[in-house]
Amino acid sequence: MLHHTPLCPAGHLPHKGGDHKWRWFPASLSACRAETSIVGGKLRAPPISPPVGEMPGRAEGGVPRRLRIFALALAAALLPLSCYAAPSKADVEAQFEKWVQSDLWPEAKANGISEKVFQAAFSGITLNWNLPDLAPPGFPPPKEQKQTQAEFSSPAPYFNEDQLKKLAATGRGFAAQYGSTLKRIEKTYGVPGSIVLAIWGRETGFGAAKIPNSAIEVLATKAFMSTRKEMFRTELVAALHILDGGDVTPANFKGSWAGALGQPQFMPTSYLKYAVDFDGDGHRNIWTSVPDTLASIANYLVKKGWQRGRDWGFEVSIPEAVSCAQEGPDLAKPLSHWASLGIDRISGKGFPSGEMKAEGMMLVPAGRDGPEFIVTPNFYVIKEYNNSDLYALYIGNLADRIAYNGGAFQGGWGDVGKMLRSDVAAMQKALERQGYDVGGSDGLPGYKTRRSIGQWQAKNGMKPTCFPEATMKGKLK
């Protein structure tokens, strides 16, 4: 239940909680204490001047009573209107209801959504004020979350060994339980069951994660008053198409706080493109059907370019004489080339014979101070699910644990990071001025930045490490 307490837009901004959600705290006029005070439940202006030199039987400071009353009345009249006219949650909710009916409904109708489905979808829907990145009308825009002074840290904590072991053990259990389904999926789509299981496990703990939010409530709130309204409006209309198609009822239409749906965490537009009915019940059910969930993940990957019969990649050892500044999908070479340079699998096994003529790419996510890899195009397909090298490595490692009872990467993650993003961004800008392509000066060391650093280090007589280091700050200007 919403408490329609007025908010003072002059001084109230969202605060970030430990659950990664923005919370808009109800604010009374106490937010404007610099201008007003409340006495006995009534609004009163502060005194014009402090009571200096009070004398018995006389008004404060010797000011005649009539003049003092006039001055107080004038001060009250001149108070900022924002404290009287501050929008309340009730005001914004009313604007939202009007927006739904007069703005959103015509667009939904033009897109073929029936009025019955639309009204059912929005029955009982109100704004969710606990979501992140909200920008309610009439309130000051949220402050930009500056990242320049944030540290980027070592990738090591991302690969929590206890978590990976638990997910792998659970994944092996599901591999046995759904073995026949996974075989059919691999035959149909060419994606190994272990990869599908790894993504399922990473996204929602194999379906165990609670997904309590009404997808329509989340998407409508964000489409009406988030910092990315247009994107979420597109997703909201797509969500209405899902309901109109009859795959799920409004009551069961659940998603995350970001609007991602069901066990594979598809955004609605992705659901419409990639969700499949694999259990044959006539519904694409990624909320409670395991076959539909797993097959939808596989279909997503194959539509993004998964190459049947190929691995995701291999942890390797790169000889010191081989430059680390050769990574990236744009520098792909046959695995036979990498092997000819003395690059070997760290496990001691050879590269699969079927892979030797196929393309592979060097990947050194922590430069020389971390595990090293030769990855295949399938690695970059996994990144289509979540655009992060570490995410794709996590999925690959978890899949190997499920399929082959593998363990952690053998190369240790060094004590890298511990630099401000602003410092890394300054390095990137300096490299750009020298003609290097660093992929943008965002303060994050992606493969183009790592590669450029390695090339710059070699050119200046240093041993290439292919990763930002504090010692470079004074040299790279």
Secondary structure, 3 states (H helix, E strand, C coil): CCCCCECCCCCCCCEECCCCCEECCCCCHHHHCCCCEEECCEEECCCCCCCCCCCCCCCHHHCCHHHHHHHHHHHHHCCCHHHCCCCEHHHHHHHHHHHHHHHHHHHHHHCCCCHHHHHHHCCCCCCCCCCCCECCCCCCCCCCCCCCCCEECCCHHHCCHHHHHHHHHHHHHHHHHCHHHHHHHHHHHCCCHHHHHHHHHHHHCCCCCCCCEEHHHHHHHHHHHECCHHHHHHHHHHHHHHHHHCCCCHHHCEECCCCCECCCCECHHHHHHHCCCCCCCCCCCCCCCHHHHHHHHHHHHHHCCCCCCCCCEEEEECCCCCCCCCECHHHCEEHHHHHHCCCEECCCCCCCHHHCCCEEEEECCCCCCCCEEEECHHHHHHHHHCCCHHHHHHHHHHHHHHHHCCCCCCCCCCCCCCEEHHHHHHHHHHHHHCCCCCCCCCCCCCHHHHHHHHHHHHHCCCCCCCCCCHHHCCCCC
